Amino acid sequence: MRVVRRAAALLGAAAMLLGIPGNARAAGAPKFSQTTAIGTHNAYDKAKYTYFAQALDSGASLLELDVYTDPLSRRWRVSHSNPLGDDNNCEAAKTPAELYSKSRNQDLGSCLDNIAAWHQLHPDHRPIVFKVEMKNGFNNNINLGPDEFDTLVRQKLGGMVYKPSDLLGGAYPTLDAAARADAWPTRDALRGKVLFELIPGTVEQANPFDHYWTDREYGDHLRDLYAAGNIGEAQAFPAVLGAAAGDPRASRYDASIQPWFVFFDGDAAAYVNNGYDTSFYSRNHYILITTDAAGVSPAISSTTPTDAEVAARLSLLAADHASLITSDWSAKSPAVLGSVADRG
């Protein structure tokens, strides 16, 4: 089966490079749940892009931000390894004219300002998922919890954000029910929109005193907002982190929040090599993000693969039911990083 699938992937990649449309595109505008697109790991890294606006220019459909809650300044820091300082390509830029020129190493609010300013230049842009790794988790004790995150995103981006309440549409009691009904909009309807995915961070996962990780905390947040009639305030989708067999929600979360997870995020090779039934995700119209896509056999460069290699990898993992595939491949043209395939 894997041999047949890989052969099909190569044929699909060849078609993509020749500009042959996929089935979903040929049949009309596909839904967000019916396609596979490409994302960039740690897009805030200055070694990848000089300015975050250039990451937005890249064509990638997912861009990652690492965020710390700083207990000293009580600010949202954006950095890979420094919890007390900012180390990133986000600028002190709030208008389109200020992009590509201002001082970098700003906090999360400035990253959102950059997104808003860039959006003014490209109001019809592709839907973009911002994957936010909460490195050391939320911290309600210093007023940097889910409520404050929602407030910041709402203040900075307003109606640009496709929210959990948008998926519910007033018609479904949980995100799971909405996803199973395939209530996702088309990609065309999502033009000019952004989505936020939240995952627990490496620091909080390694902290023996932290037993309330980002995923569960935001899942509780969604459940409670819905119960209070305030689900419209939520700005993000929490993700189930880590490749696993079956439905990983069942063993990880209280039954009351399991239906509030429709994003899943894990290592691409783990899904493929372990033979997990990834059709579970596409069958239920869940969003599956597969990371380190370059590491799937046959491995390719994670930073500078050829266009044909990226196309083949996209086709391969689309057949394995991924919604988004990510790696460190920032050094590619928008035509490559902006590629979209039919999801298996």
Salt bridges, closest charged atoms under 4 A:
ASP57 OD1 - HIS122 NE2 3.92
GLU64 OE1 - HIS41 NE2 3.71
ASP66 OD2 - HIS80 ND1 3.42
ASP66 OD2 - LYS135 NZ 3.82
ASP70 OD2 - ARG77 NE 2.98
ASP86 OD2 - ARG77 NH1 2.69
ASP87 OD1 - LYS46 NZ 2.38
ASP107 OD2 - ARG75 NH2 2.90
ASP113 OD1 - LYS156 NZ 3.13
ASP124 OD2 - ARG191 NE 3.30
GLU133 OE2 - LYS135 NZ 3.34
ASP147 OD1 - HIS221 ND1 3.73
ASP150 OD2 - HIS221 NE2 2.63
ASP176 OD2 - ARG180 NE 2.86
ASP176 OD1 - ARG249 NH1 2.93
ASP182 OD2 - HIS285 ND1 3.67
ASP220 OD1 - ARG223 NH1 3.40
ASP224 OD1 - ARG223 NE 2.87
ASP247 OD2 - ARG249 NH2 2.84
ASP265 OD2 - LYS131 NZ 2.94
ASP307 OD1 - LYS332 NZ 2.69
ASP320 OD1 - ARG2 NH1 2.78
ASP320 OD1 - ARG5 NH1 2.37
ASP328 OD1 - HIS41 ND1 2.92
ASP328 OD1 - LYS48 NZ 2.84
